[in-house]
Structure formats: structure tokens, C-alpha cells
Amino acid sequence: MDYDLNFKVHTEPLPKGKIYEIGSIEENANVVIRTSENEQLLYLDGACEGNSPLFLGITKSRGSQNKKLPVQANDFLGGLQIYARATEGSSIGYCPEETPLVAGIQFKVSNIETASIPTEMLLALSDEQGLSVKLIVDKDGNLRTTGSLSTGKLTITDEEVSAGTVVTYVKVIFNNKNYALPLHLINF
């Protein structure tokens, strides 16, 4: 199915019905699911009429459970964090020495200029130097990456190369051959 890249996502509010809560205004709660098998530990199964999707929701507020306040520019809203066991141990969940954070997809508030809350998506991955953001999709849909962009046979790098002239070039790889792509200065 082809989608317009800027199609609007329609959302519905949480339905009025039974809601099961873990934790309260006074007490925090954590859920840990343990297993010794390679299986789907959390599985959502939905059946509904039409084109209604299933969502896993995260709501972020400032303040406290007693007084929830609006988010502000540059607040991290939530995401998915991935940990990997680095040493033998018995910790449950996150333990920096035993199970360091190795990857994550996070969502953050961009600068708030209107009534809407513009967001960014950040993809963090670990390498030999540790965990760092490698890819950002900003509120306007711009894609920023620390590495090269590759699509099939074409790779565009941000590596500047010399071709013996005053023009600036960047390295482009097409069909495993290196090319110099000229960058021309735009004067307005």
C-alpha cells in the first residue's frame, strides 16, 4: 500500500471503560516479565472493524501524579531502550555494570512555538566509544545521520574529496566505484 509521506495520523482518545492500573499517585510501580525461553513476552492482539491500528501508548507530563504539568521544549518523552548482558550476574532489568544500555529509540519535544507539540525521533546505537545518537528525524521530517546514506547501489558520504579544482566535492559511491559529487555554492 502506498502512502503519502506526509499523511495525517488520526487518533482517538482512550475509551471510557475499565482501566487496570499498576501503581498509584502515592506509589511507583514496575513490571518485570521473566522467562528462560525465546518467546514473545508482550503481545497485543486486537480485532476491530475497519482500519483501526493497535497502539502502545506513553504519556509524559512534568510535575507529579497529583499535579500533571505540560511538557516543555527539549523534554524527552519516552521510547524504547535496549540493554545487553555484559557480565555474569543476577540483576533484573537495568544494571550499568551487568546490563548496560546499548541502543534506544527516543522521542523528544522540539522547540514549542504553537499550541501543538512538535517532536523529534532519535536513534542511539553503541559503538566502541559507547552509546550516542546516530540518527535524528526532526519535526519537519529532515533526516540527519552521523554516517553515510546508502540506498541500494548508491552511497552518499559527507567525506570531502579533492578533484584538483577550486570546487568542493563529496565522495559518492555508486556500483562499488568512487565518484566526486560537486557542491556548488548558492548565492542569494
JOBEL-V778555 format. One record per pair of residues at least 12 apart in sequence whose ideal C-beta (glycine too) atoms are under 7 Angstrom apart, sorted by sequence separation. I is the first residue (numbers start at 1). J is the second residue. D is the distance in whole Angstrom. If there is no record, write none. Layout:
((I J D) (I J D))
This chain:
((44 56 7) (86 98 6) (107 119 5) (108 120 5) (123 135 4) (134 146 5) (158 170 6) (159 171 4) (169 181 6) (85 98 6) (86 99 7) (134 147 7) (157 170 6) (169 182 6) (170 183 6) (85 99 5) (86 100 6) (107 121 6) (108 122 6) (122 136 5) (157 171 5) (169 183 7) (60 75 7) (84 99 7) (167 182 5) (168 183 5) (83 99 4) (84 100 7) (105 121 7) (106 122 5) (120 136 6) (121 137 5) (156 172 5) (60 77 4) (83 100 7) (120 137 7) (155 172 7) (163 180 5) (60 78 6) (83 101 6) (84 102 5) (105 123 6) (106 124 7) (120 138 5) (155 173 4) (58 77 7) (83 102 6) (120 139 6) (161 180 5) (58 78 4) (81 101 6) (82 102 6) (104 124 5) (119 139 6) (154 174 5) (82 103 4) (103 124 6) (118 139 4) (153 174 6) (82 104 6) (103 125 5) (153 175 5) (81 104 4) (103 126 6) (80 104 6) (102 126 4) (79 104 6) (80 105 5) (79 105 5) (79 106 4) (79 107 5) (110 138 7) (78 107 6) (102 131 7) (110 139 4) (76 106 6) (77 107 5) (101 131 6) (77 108 6) (76 108 5) (77 109 6) (75 108 7) (74 108 6) (75 109 5) (74 109 6) (73 109 6) (72 109 7) (73 110 7) (71 109 5) (73 111 5) (73 112 5) (25 65 4) (72 112 7) (25 66 6) (77 119 7) (71 117 7) (32 92 5) (32 93 6))
